[in-house]
Amino acid sequence: MELKKKNISNKLVFPGQMHEIPNGGFLVTKLDDVINWARSNSLWPLIFGTSCCAIEMMATADAKYDWSRFGFEVARASPRQADLIIVSGTIVMKMAPVLKRLYDQMPEPKYVIAMGACTISGGPFFYNTYSVVKGVDHIIPVDVYVPGCPPRPEALLHGMIALQEKIKNEPYFRKR
């Protein structure tokens, strides 16, 4: 069976494929907006908390701050069910391969929030401890940094909302 081909501006076009339209296109642009809105408002976090920042992360999920009202639903226990990993606390060299394995098991698209000074740069252990990773971005790519020692729940919510804005502006069908 032979596929029927069309020739649009010297490009071969096959049925059932997305076709690049000059200057974008109404349908693809609006579909991007709808899909990205849905993706940004239904993030399922995987919690990787190791130190005092984990307490503040738990407080953010608590009833007072309630991150579920912003679209971050119940924290997942499995990386295969999560699309966001929130890393908080000191990461030591023995933990680095475990964190990398968890990140690799997450489905695409996946996002990372680094929370707290120890996670971002090694914190107060940067100079005095050989076993501390000097920033989680040496292990996995980070999308949003939430500074503080430990950061308040409001700061984590601000970082989560910043991640939502980043996701809303990503192209899903169109390439930029």
C-alpha positions in Angstrom: 0.0 0.0 0.0 1.4 3.3 -1.0 1.0 6.4 1.2 -0.4 9.5 -0.5 2.0 12.4 -0.3 1.4 16.1 -0.6 3.9 18.7 -1.4 3.6 21.8 0.7 6.3 24.4 0.1 8.8 21.8 -1.2 8.3 19.5 1.9 6.9 16.0 1.8 3.9 15.7 4.0 2.4 12.4 5.2 -1.1 11.9 6.5 -1.4 11.8 10.3 1.7 13.9 11.0 1.9 17.3 12.6 2.6 19.9 10.0 4.6 23.1 10.6 2.5 26.1 9.6 4.3 29.4 8.9 3.7 31.9 11.7 2.4 29.2 14.0 -1.2 28.1 13.8 -4.3 28.8 15.8 -5.2 25.2 16.6 -1.7 24.1 17.6 -1.0 27.3 19.6 -4.3 27.0 21.6 -3.8 23.2 22.0 -0.3 24.0 23.5 -1.9 26.4 26.0 -4.6 23.9 27.1 -2.2 21.0 27.5 0.4 23.1 29.3 -2.3 24.5 31.6 -3.4 21.0 32.5 0.2 19.7 33.0 1.1 22.7 35.2 -2.0 22.3 37.4 -1.7 18.5 38.0 1.9 17.9 39.2 2.5 14.9 41.3 5.5 15.4 43.5 8.0 12.8 44.8 9.5 13.9 48.1 13.2 13.4 48.7 13.7 15.0 52.1 16.8 14.3 54.2 17.2 17.0 56.8 15.4 20.0 58.4 14.1 21.3 55.1 11.9 18.2 54.9 9.9 19.5 57.9 9.2 22.7 56.1 8.2 20.7 53.0 5.8 18.7 55.1 4.3 21.9 56.5 3.7 23.1 52.9 1.6 20.1 52.3 -0.2 20.5 55.6 -3.7 22.0 56.0 -2.5 25.6 56.7 -0.6 26.0 53.4 -2.2 23.1 51.4 -0.2 22.8 48.2 -3.1 20.7 46.7 -5.1 23.9 46.1 -2.3 25.0 43.7 -2.4 21.7 41.7 0.3 19.7 43.5 -1.7 16.7 44.6 -0.8 13.9 46.9 2.9 13.2 47.2 3.8 10.0 45.3 5.7 7.1 46.9 7.0 5.8 43.6 9.1 7.7 41.0 7.1 6.1 38.2 4.0 7.9 39.3 5.6 11.3 39.8 6.6 14.1 37.5 8.2 16.4 40.0 10.9 15.6 42.6 11.4 18.0 45.5 14.9 17.6 46.9 15.4 19.1 50.3 18.2 18.7 52.8 21.8 17.6 52.7 22.8 15.2 50.0 25.8 13.0 50.7 27.9 11.1 48.2 26.4 7.7 49.2 22.9 9.1 48.5 23.8 10.6 45.0 23.4 7.4 43.0 20.0 6.7 44.7 18.8 10.2 43.8 20.0 9.8 40.2 18.3 6.4 39.9 15.0 7.9 41.2 15.3 10.7 38.7 15.9 8.3 35.9 12.9 6.3 36.8 10.5 9.2 36.5 8.6 9.5 33.2 9.1 12.5 30.9 8.5 15.4 31.2 10.0 15.6 34.7 10.9 18.5 36.9 13.2 19.2 39.9 12.9 21.7 42.7 16.0 22.1 44.9 14.9 23.4 48.3 17.3 24.8 50.9 20.9 25.9 51.1 22.3 22.3 51.7 20.6 21.0 48.6 21.5 24.0 46.4 25.2 24.4 47.4 26.1 22.1 50.3 25.1 24.7 52.9 27.3 25.1 56.0 28.9 21.7 55.2 30.4 22.9 51.9 33.9 23.5 53.3 34.1 21.1 56.3 32.7 17.8 55.1 34.2 15.8 52.2 31.1 13.6 51.9 28.5 16.3 51.1 27.6 16.9 47.5 28.3 20.6 46.7 24.9 21.1 45.0 22.2 18.7 43.7 22.7 20.2 40.2 25.9 18.1 40.0 23.7 15.0 40.0 20.4 15.9 38.3 19.2 19.0 36.4 17.3 21.5 38.5 14.4 23.6 37.3 13.7 25.8 40.3 15.9 26.8 43.3 14.2 27.7 46.6 16.9 29.3 48.8 16.8 29.5 52.6 18.0 27.6 55.6 15.4 26.2 55.8 13.0 28.0 53.4 9.6 28.9 54.8 6.5 27.1 53.3 5.6 30.3 51.5 9.0 30.2 49.7 8.4 26.7 48.6 4.9 27.6 47.3 6.5 30.5 45.4 9.0 28.1 43.8 6.2 25.7 42.9 4.2 28.4 41.3 7.3 29.6 39.4 7.6 26.0 38.1 4.0 26.1 37.0 4.7 29.3 35.0 7.7 27.7 33.4 5.6 24.7 32.3 2.8 26.9 31.0 5.3 28.7 28.7 6.9 25.5 27.3 6.1 24.5 23.7 4.4 21.1 23.6 3.8 20.7 19.9 5.7 23.7 18.4 9.4 24.0 18.4 10.8 27.4 19.3 
